[in-house]
Amino acid sequence: MNNPLPLEFFLGDTRRIAQQLLGCRLYLGGCEGRIVETEAYLQNDPASHSFHGKTPRNSAMFGPPGHAYIYQIYGVHYCLNVVTQKEGIGEAILIRGIEPLNGLPQLWENRYGTPFPDAEQKHPSPSLYSLTNGPGKICQAFGIQGKERNGTSFDSPDFALSPPWGSFLEKISQGPRIGLGPQRNPDAPWRYWITGNPWVSR
């Protein structure tokens, strides 16, 4: 993957960066997808893992910007986040939705455990739009089933974030984040998505 996002991209207001990540491309192990949905998590945010300070679990969130923060939820699903802000400030952006671009057969097999269906296949198959329209689905499709890449930089040959292709002219919507309880700042409109894209989680 050429032309990774520069370090400066990940510095500044995390909510702004969450919007600017839309349209950017995630590359991992020969597969590639376009980010279409994000959520911002700030250090003073009750919904953020960093709200109560640094712990062994969330230490990558306090690490250098432009690195990955990966955690597991419900003991099953992994979630991929992009660390922002200067080192020592615990803020990150959850990648919630991705539009597949390259490596679709591999993404499909990782996610569903079956070969990608060909045009002649007659029996019902899982939906293409369910492939990567949620954070746990993204990690499964891209083969992130552990924390091996937790704390690693998004600028390596096989794990990178790159700018969008061409000019970004699509409309961006924003609204409350998903799945937060009443004590976790549920009304903050810090979820952003490309309006009308079918790979947005909701």
C-alpha positions in Angstrom: 0.0 0.0 0.0 1.5 3.3 -1.1 0.9 6.8 0.3 -0.2 6.1 3.9 -1.8 8.9 5.8 0.8 11.1 7.5 1.2 11.3 11.2 -0.2 14.9 11.2 -3.5 13.5 10.0 -4.2 11.9 13.4 -3.5 15.0 15.5 -6.2 17.5 16.4 -9.9 17.2 17.2 -10.8 13.5 17.2 -14.3 14.3 16.1 -13.0 16.1 13.0 -10.6 13.3 12.3 -13.5 10.8 12.5 -15.2 12.7 9.7 -12.0 13.0 7.6 -11.4 9.2 7.9 -14.6 8.7 5.8 -13.6 7.7 2.3 -10.1 6.7 3.5 -8.9 3.2 2.7 -7.9 0.4 5.0 -5.5 -2.2 3.7 -4.8 -5.4 5.5 -3.2 -8.6 4.2 -4.1 -8.0 0.5 -7.7 -6.9 1.2 -8.8 -3.3 1.0 -11.9 -1.4 1.9 -13.2 2.2 2.1 -14.2 3.5 5.5 -17.9 4.6 5.4 -18.8 4.9 9.1 -16.9 6.0 12.3 -17.4 6.9 15.9 -15.3 9.3 18.0 -14.3 8.6 21.6 -12.7 11.3 23.7 -10.8 11.1 26.9 -13.4 13.0 28.9 -16.2 11.0 27.4 -18.0 8.5 29.8 -18.4 6.1 26.9 -14.7 6.0 26.2 -12.4 3.2 27.5 -10.0 5.9 28.6 -12.4 7.8 30.8 -11.1 6.2 34.0 -7.5 6.4 33.0 -4.8 4.1 31.5 -5.0 0.4 32.2 -3.3 -2.7 30.6 -6.4 -3.2 28.4 -6.6 0.3 27.0 -2.9 1.2 27.0 -2.7 1.3 23.2 -5.3 4.0 23.2 -2.8 6.3 25.1 -0.1 5.4 22.6 1.2 7.2 19.5 -1.3 8.6 17.0 -1.9 6.7 13.8 -1.7 3.3 15.6 -4.3 0.6 16.2 -6.3 0.0 19.3 -8.0 -3.4 19.2 -10.2 -4.8 21.9 -12.7 -7.6 22.3 -16.3 -7.3 23.3 -18.7 -9.9 24.6 -15.7 -12.3 24.7 -16.3 -12.9 21.0 -16.0 -9.9 18.6 -12.9 -7.7 18.0 -13.2 -4.0 17.2 -10.6 -1.9 15.3 -9.9 1.7 16.4 -7.6 4.4 15.2 -5.6 6.2 17.9 -5.6 10.0 17.7 -4.1 12.9 19.7 -0.6 13.1 21.1 0.8 10.2 23.0 -0.6 10.1 26.6 -4.0 11.4 25.6 -6.5 8.5 25.4 -8.7 9.2 22.3 -9.5 7.0 19.4 -12.0 6.4 16.5 -13.9 3.2 16.1 -14.3 2.0 12.5 -17.9 0.9 12.2 -18.5 0.4 8.5 -16.3 -0.5 5.4 -17.2 -0.8 1.8 -15.1 -3.7 0.3 -12.8 -2.7 -2.6 -10.3 -5.5 -3.2 -9.9 -9.0 -1.9 -13.6 -9.7 -1.8 -13.3 -13.6 -2.0 -10.9 -13.5 1.0 -13.1 -11.1 3.0 -16.1 -13.3 2.3 -14.4 -16.6 3.3 -13.0 -15.0 6.5 -16.5 -13.7 7.4 -18.8 -16.5 6.3 -16.5 -19.5 6.2 -17.6 -20.4 2.6 -16.2 -19.6 -0.8 -17.4 -16.4 -2.5 -20.6 -17.3 -4.6 -20.3 -17.2 -8.4 -22.9 -15.8 -10.7 -24.4 -19.3 -11.3 -25.0 -20.1 -7.7 -28.7 -20.7 -7.1 -29.1 -21.2 -3.4 -29.4 -18.2 -1.1 -26.2 -16.8 0.2 -25.3 -14.2 2.9 -25.7 -10.6 2.0 -22.8 -8.7 0.5 -23.9 -5.7 2.5 -23.7 -7.6 5.8 -20.0 -8.4 5.1 -18.5 -5.4 6.8 -21.3 -3.2 8.1 -20.4 -3.3 11.8 -17.2 -3.3 13.8 -17.1 -6.9 14.7 -17.9 -7.9 11.1 -15.0 -5.8 9.9 -12.5 -7.5 12.1 -13.8 -10.9 11.2 -13.7 -10.2 7.4 -10.2 -8.7 7.6 -8.9 -11.5 9.7 -8.4 -9.6 12.9 -9.3 -12.3 15.4 -6.8 -11.4 18.2 -4.8 -8.5 19.4 -1.6 -9.2 17.5 -1.8 -5.8 15.7 -2.9 -3.9 18.8 -0.6 -0.9 19.1 0.9 -1.2 15.7 1.2 1.6 13.2 -1.1 2.0 10.1 1.8 2.7 7.8 3.3 -0.8 7.2 3.2 -2.6 3.8 0.5 -5.0 4.9 -1.5 -2.8 7.3 -2.2 0.8 6.3 -4.6 3.7 6.1 -4.5 5.7 2.9 -6.4 8.8 1.6 -9.5 8.6 -0.5 -9.2 8.3 -4.3 -9.9 11.6 -6.0 -12.1 14.3 -4.6 -14.4 13.4 -1.7 -17.8 14.9 -2.7 -20.2 12.6 -0.8 -22.5 13.9 1.9 -21.7 13.1 5.5 -24.3 12.5 8.1 -23.9 12.5 11.9 -25.8 11.3 14.9 -25.6 9.5 18.3 -23.3 6.6 18.7 -24.8 3.1 18.9 -25.3 0.8 21.9 -24.5 3.3 24.7 -26.4 3.2 28.0 -27.9 6.3 29.7 -24.8 6.9 31.8 -22.4 6.9 28.9 -23.2 10.1 27.0 -25.5 8.4 24.5 -26.8 11.6 22.9 -23.4 13.0 21.8 -23.6 13.1 17.9 -20.2 11.6 17.4 -21.0 8.9 14.9 -20.4 9.9 11.3 -21.2 8.1 8.0 -21.4 8.5 4.3 -25.0 9.3 3.6 -26.8 6.5 1.8 -23.9 4.0 1.6 -25.2 0.5 2.0 -22.3 -0.7 4.2 -23.2 1.7 7.0 -24.2 -0.4 10.0 -27.6 1.3 10.5 
